[in-house]
Amino acid sequence: MQLFKPLYEFALRWAARPHAEWYLAGLSFIEAFIFPIAPEIMLAPMTLAKPRYWARYATISLAGSALGAFVGYALGHFAFHLLSPLLVKLGWMPSFESLVDKLHGQGAWNIFWLLVLAGFLPIPLKVFTWAAGFVGVPIPAFIAGMIVGRGKRVYVLSGLIRLGGERAEKALHRWIEWIGWGILGLIVALVLYFKFLH
């Protein structure tokens, strides 16, 4: 049964639409503070469809994410009582509390590096934006950390796709089912590990 190839082809068609850039900006914006689907799901097909615009698409995604990060910061700072039931339901409260403990008493430079590394840790980026607002991370460190942290993801991804060009698109189209199921299996394994074993 093919699941990921039809989804991938649908994403390619969607990425070619006239308002695709607005959809990318909107997805990047809401993903930064609440939505569970990463903007790369649109960014990658858009870059594959029009490789010469790779930097433009990465910049649009980064700008949307940065604006959304401010919303996450504000939610953590002003409305944590509304977020806490969601954190408990998703099982993210222990990660949130651990992150808050790490952020307390840290200097702005240490917080900057923690936010830069956020993309490589198994904690959703939204939890970082909420925790930063809850603790009251200095705004300059928060902005710089979010821009560098998210920027490294979107520019590296778009740049690699641009360099790979048509060969990368053909390879991805050929192996998308294996890649999709592999990523899904990894996500399930991580969830099980952090929920039951960690």
Residue pairs with C-beta under 8 A, 6 or more apart in sequence:
2 177
3 177
3 180
3 181
4 176
4 177
4 179
4 180
4 181
5 173
5 176
5 177
7 180
8 45
8 172
8 173
8 176
8 180
11 41
11 42
11 44
11 45
12 45
12 48
12 49
14 20
14 23
14 42
14 45
15 42
15 45
15 46
15 48
15 49
16 49
17 23
20 42
20 46
21 46
21 56
21 57
21 60
23 42
24 39
24 42
24 43
24 46
24 57
24 60
24 61
24 64
25 60
25 61
25 63
25 64
26 64
27 35
27 37
27 39
27 41
27 42
27 64
28 39
28 60
28 61
28 62
28 63
28 64
28 65
28 68
29 64
29 65
29 67
29 68
29 71
30 68
31 37
31 38
31 39
31 65
31 68
31 125
31 126
32 64
32 65
32 66
32 67
32 68
32 69
32 71
32 72
32 125
32 126
32 129
32 150
33 68
33 69
33 71
33 72
33 75
33 126
33 129
33 130
34 72
34 126
36 124
39 61
39 64
39 65
39 154
40 153
40 154
40 157
43 57
43 58
43 61
43 154
43 157
43 158
44 157
44 158
44 161
46 53
46 57
47 53
47 54
47 57
47 58
47 157
47 158
47 161
47 162
48 161
48 168
48 169
48 172
50 57
51 161
51 162
51 165
52 162
54 158
54 159
54 161
54 162
55 155
55 158
55 159
57 158
58 151
58 154
58 155
58 157
58 158
58 159
61 154
62 147
62 150
62 151
62 154
62 155
65 146
65 150
65 154
66 143
66 146
66 147
66 150
68 129
69 125
69 129
69 142
69 146
69 150
71 129
72 126
72 129
72 130
72 132
72 133
73 129
73 130
73 132
73 133
73 137
73 142
74 133
75 82
75 83
75 129
75 130
75 133
76 83
76 129
76 130
76 131
76 132
76 133
76 134
76 135
77 133
77 134
77 136
78 133
80 130
80 133
80 134
83 130
84 93
87 93
87 96
87 127
87 130
91 194
91 195
92 123
92 124
92 127
95 123
95 127
95 194
96 127
96 130
96 131
99 123
99 127
99 128
99 131
100 131
100 134
100 135
102 114
103 111
103 114
103 131
103 132
103 135
103 137
104 135
106 114
108 137
108 138
108 140
108 141
109 141
111 132
111 137
111 138
111 141
111 142
111 145
112 141
112 144
112 145
112 148
113 145
114 128
114 145
115 128
115 132
115 141
115 142
115 145
115 146
115 148
115 149
116 145
116 148
116 149
116 152
117 149
118 125
118 128
118 145
118 149
119 125
119 149
119 150
119 152
119 153
122 190
122 194
125 149
125 150
129 146
132 142
160 168
161 168
164 171
172 179
